[in-house]
């Protein structure tokens, strides 16, 4: 049997899903990654896009016959935007292994084409690896007290960054100009495995890296973004911005990134950010900001989908008012005014919505679970038994929270979603100029019981276009109930149990 | 002074708009006719009957009376009840044809005037309109 460390690299095959099929032997899998440049990243992506990128990357490979001496002169910064805590594999720009480097494999990846705040952790084979200040692993099994099997380095992606420290130290042939300016990168130096003989080395290797591909995952504190509440920050000077996972700030940053000429109502973003920052507690007593956003966005992702996913992280709405955009996160609303019969212009159209029997009474949230290596997993089902009884049958729907970490956060969001989904009544009516200052997203009181008792109480403004025909505004309203925000973790938060048999 | 029968009919109208729309049971014509029956002392559906469960079935019935549209059917029913056409200002329990917006455009509905608005059952709930395309008064 050949020396595992110097075995030839297995041929990787790009499958239709963009992943790589490799030989099952651990050793082959470990080294096979050195030949696979275009690895899929742990983010949602379009298959065609992946394949296109794979082709592009394969053309950038500077390889030799051994296939282990590969590097890309400069990593093309992927058009990713990393927010909050982003969890991804990255795009390789440097891969070295083989006989001359044994027992080490070097893997450098580009994480983002913008400056990031820092490295939170690296995950290997489903295990979080603790890293010391010197870059070496400090936690078992990657540091067994004798050998430090992992060393990592991280560069945030400044325009002045130097060559990576691991690459600089171990590859003197690399020029000092090998800097990947403006690209956030991480490099890992991995030891194959120790042992007195080949079998022991392989056992150690499996303990460390498993049987699959060697694809470390990086949890990164992503982009520094503008916070209008911070007087030390300037919108026009990104060097003053700070890292944040505040959902409202992230959404504003995404809008500006995607649509540079867009006008943002920063005063309202500041108000929204305060709502997102409100501290709530889990059943276990852990305090956390109620609405955060963590994840990776690709420039090619459909903006409408991205915005909807972003808004899901705060139960919010994107609102355009007077030519400017802002976010209104879920919150207990105070009405901005009251509509009486005297305010009406034209008629009233009341829509009762779906019959009770057609409403969803089981909401199944999916979110990123730290307990499952930041994979998207189904969480506890949100349901009210009385609703199921009233509806006569179970009606289920899944709801994805692709930018939300942890079960307590996802359950809060799903609870809001569930309750709002049970409220279906809408009203369209014409109103005089008293609606001039009312913004979409806010709520008003209806005092129109003379028409029907249902036309009372608090309603949310969905839209407020001007109507020349009416000489006033056409308001589209949806029934609002502040109790949608009720969530007592002691009674409402369910335990999140990991299904170890799940494929997720 | 609203009679107990009329009061009950109005309460039933408010209930109906919260229930699913159903041709022949809970549609715009039946909901309006059931309020105006105690007010006018006439059943506006008497010409057509209530033996239908679809829109097509409704139109089959009104075509037997020579009507091709809901507006024509309501006008014929009003005429049959000895009602006369009127303009604003309206009085309580005047009958009117009002507009209702739908995802596909605008539809016409029969409604009755009460406390400042024509009230009509729509396929989605109800409409309350201060103006009518056409209106009739009984008595």
Contacts between the chains, C-beta under 8 A, distances in Angstrom:
chain1	res1	chain2	res2	distance
A	341	B	116	6.5
A	344	B	130	7.3
A	346	B	129	7.6
A	346	B	130	6.9
A	347	B	98	7.3
A	347	B	99	8.0
A	347	B	117	6.9
A	347	B	118	8.0
A	347	B	127	5.9
A	347	B	128	5.5
A	347	B	129	3.7
A	347	B	130	5.9
A	347	B	131	7.6
A	348	B	117	7.4
A	348	B	127	6.8
A	348	B	128	4.0
A	348	B	129	7.8
A	349	B	100	6.5
A	349	B	101	6.0
A	349	B	122	7.2
A	349	B	124	8.0
A	349	B	125	7.6
A	349	B	126	7.9
A	349	B	127	5.0
A	349	B	128	7.8
A	350	B	17	6.8
A	350	B	122	7.9
A	350	B	124	7.9
A	350	B	125	4.2
A	350	B	126	4.7
A	350	B	127	7.1
A	350	B	128	7.4
A	351	B	122	7.9
A	351	B	124	4.3
A	351	B	125	4.7
A	352	B	17	6.4
A	352	B	18	5.7
A	352	B	124	6.4
A	352	B	125	4.0
A	352	B	126	8.0
A	353	B	124	7.9
A	353	B	125	8.0
A	355	B	19	7.8
A	355	B	20	4.8
A	425	B	125	7.7
A	428	B	101	7.0
A	450	B	115	5.0
A	450	B	116	7.1
A	451	B	115	7.3
A	451	B	117	5.9
A	451	B	119	7.0
A	451	B	128	4.7
A	452	B	14	5.6
A	452	B	17	7.1
A	452	B	119	7.9
A	452	B	126	6.7
A	452	B	128	7.5
A	453	B	14	7.0
A	454	B	14	7.7
A	454	B	17	8.0
A	454	B	18	7.1
